[in-house]
Amino acid sequence: MNLSQLYYFKRLAELQHYTRASEELNITQPSLSGAIHSLEEELGVDLFQKKGRNVVLTNNGNEFYIYVSAALKELEKGVDIMQERAKKLKGEIEIGCVNVLLGDFLPRAVKEFQKLSGPDVHVSAHMGQTEAIVQKVLKGDWHVGFCSYYELDDALEFTPIVKQRLVVAVLKGDPLASRSSITLSDLKDVCLLTYSEHMPIGSDIKRLCTTNGIESVEYDYSTEEALFGALLVEGCAALMLRNPFVLQNPNIHILEIEDVPDDFHYIYMVHNTKIHKPHAAESFVNFLKEDYRDHSTI
């Protein structure tokens, strides 16, 4: 039995699919199958059984997974501690992020962190929507996420990072384009487009509209791009979060909403407190929490 076999077993147990596991582990499928077969022979028990095109853990496999996960976690923790003592930070940090922070905030934050961490820390950023980001952070696929608050598991810690204003976007030829601001009561007779009510931000907006008697609202859109495209086609007004994608378009006019506070919506940093992360990822989380969180508004 060797360390590679244990890593292979752990990843196959998590993915339950030989092809996907071999791709992620960067080995051939026959090599992975051979390693698992050798491990089962050495242990004297079956660890997996076929289920359609996938595999699932046997009872022995489930129990062995608990021991292997704990052992590998302790091993990785020991490596990180030794690197910390050597004052070295290195490795890959996997980050999931809503698109609004990818153009400005996140690149600036990463650049400032890398000034402290040195050249051996590499950051990979992946765009996603809140629910997908939170799920991947919970499973450990991504070390850190930046998204709306999404209550899912008490292992997840959310830290407010950036405030986003809620604004009204209209086409330049719209009668409302002559104004710089508007109130919620002014919106009662306006046809509005906004985010899906199944999203955290859409749910918050629906609650705001219902409280203020705003009824003519379509809660149909999952991204700013989709909302922006519908605005151009339908010519309605869009109730949306302020972001550079909209601000930079010459055909769009933005109205501030006078009676909605700047902190109506926060973007949070989320990480899983109950799984071990590489020291570089832990350091990035602490850097954002302690040194770089400025509650700026976009």
Buried (B, 14 or more C-beta within 10 A) or exposed (E): EEEEBBBBBBBBBBBBBBEBBBBEBEBEEEEBBBBBEEBBEEBEBEBBEEEEEEBEBBEBBEEBBEEBBEEBEEBBBEEBEEBBEEEBBBBEBBBBBBBBBBEBBBEEBBEBBBEEBEEEBBBEBBBBBBBBBBBBBBEBEBBBBBBBBBEEEEEBBBBEBBBBBBBBBBBEEBEBBEBEEBEBEBBBEBEBBBBBBEBBBBBBBBEBBEEBEBEEBBBBBEBBEBBBEBBEEEEBBBBBBBBBBBEEBEEBBBBBBEEBEBEBBBBBBBBBEEBBBBBBBBBBBEBBBEEBBEEEEB
